[in-house]
Amino acid sequence: MGLIQALIEEAGMSTVSISMLKEITKKVKVPRVLYVPYALGYPLGKPYQVDLQEKILLQALKLLELPRPAQGFIEKEFEPLLS
């Protein structure tokens, strides 16, 4: 995903990832990432947890407001108590 995101960013559009695997995501070097503590295949939590899913998506979308750093990337841990 990092290569595709890099191309999209070069075209002038911001991107963000939601990841469960911090070690792998760091190697891929995506521009912006929200880490979530859920099982593989469930980046937004279990099905039908609409409130939780909304919180995850809103926090990920907030990262799009931040400019891409010249070097490195923006990392953030999901905070379940934030809305």
C-alpha positions as CSV (number, residue, x, y, z in Angstrom):
1,M,0.0,0.0,0.0
2,G,2.9,2.4,0.7
3,L,3.9,2.5,-3.0
4,I,0.4,3.3,-4.1
5,Q,0.0,6.0,-1.4
6,A,3.3,7.6,-2.4
7,L,2.1,7.9,-6.0
8,I,-1.2,9.4,-4.9
9,E,0.6,11.8,-2.6
10,E,2.9,12.9,-5.4
11,A,-0.2,13.7,-7.5
12,G,-1.3,16.1,-4.7
13,M,-3.9,14.0,-2.8
14,S,-3.4,13.2,0.9
15,T,-3.7,9.6,2.1
16,V,-4.0,7.8,5.4
17,S,-3.8,4.2,6.5
18,I,-5.4,2.3,9.3
19,S,-3.1,-0.5,10.5
20,M,-2.9,-3.3,13.0
21,L,0.7,-4.2,12.3
22,K,3.0,-1.3,13.4
23,E,6.3,-3.1,12.6
24,I,5.3,-3.8,9.0
25,T,3.7,-0.4,8.4
26,K,6.9,1.3,9.6
27,K,8.9,-0.6,7.0
28,V,6.4,0.4,4.2
29,K,6.6,4.1,5.3
30,V,3.1,5.3,4.5
31,P,2.7,9.1,4.9
32,R,0.0,9.0,7.7
33,V,-1.1,6.0,9.8
34,L,-3.6,5.4,12.6
35,Y,-2.7,2.2,14.5
36,V,-5.6,0.2,15.9
37,P,-5.4,-2.6,18.5
38,Y,-7.7,-5.0,16.7
39,A,-7.2,-8.5,15.1
40,L,-6.2,-8.8,11.5
41,G,-9.2,-8.4,9.2
42,Y,-11.0,-6.2,11.6
43,P,-9.3,-2.7,11.4
44,L,-12.6,-1.1,12.4
45,G,-13.3,-3.5,15.2
46,K,-16.0,-6.2,15.2
47,P,-19.1,-5.9,12.9
48,Y,-22.0,-3.7,14.0
49,Q,-19.9,-1.6,16.5
50,V,-21.0,1.5,14.7
51,D,-19.9,4.0,17.4
52,L,-16.4,2.5,17.5
53,Q,-16.1,2.3,13.7
54,E,-17.1,6.0,13.5
55,K,-14.5,7.0,16.0
56,I,-11.8,5.1,14.2
57,L,-12.7,6.7,10.8
58,L,-13.0,10.2,12.3
59,Q,-9.5,9.9,13.9
60,A,-8.0,8.6,10.6
61,L,-9.6,11.4,8.6
62,K,-8.3,14.0,11.1
63,L,-4.8,12.9,10.1
64,L,-5.5,14.1,6.6
65,E,-5.6,17.7,7.9
66,L,-1.9,17.4,8.8
67,P,0.7,18.2,6.0
68,R,2.9,15.3,4.9
69,P,6.3,15.7,6.7
70,A,9.3,16.2,4.4
71,Q,10.9,13.1,6.0
72,G,9.3,10.3,7.9
73,F,5.6,9.9,8.5
74,I,2.8,10.8,10.9
75,E,1.9,8.0,13.3
76,K,-1.0,8.0,15.8
77,E,-2.4,5.4,18.1
78,F,-6.2,5.1,18.1
79,E,-7.7,6.6,21.3
80,P,-11.1,5.0,22.0
81,L,-12.3,7.7,24.4
82,L,-11.9,10.5,21.8
83,S,-14.8,11.2,19.5
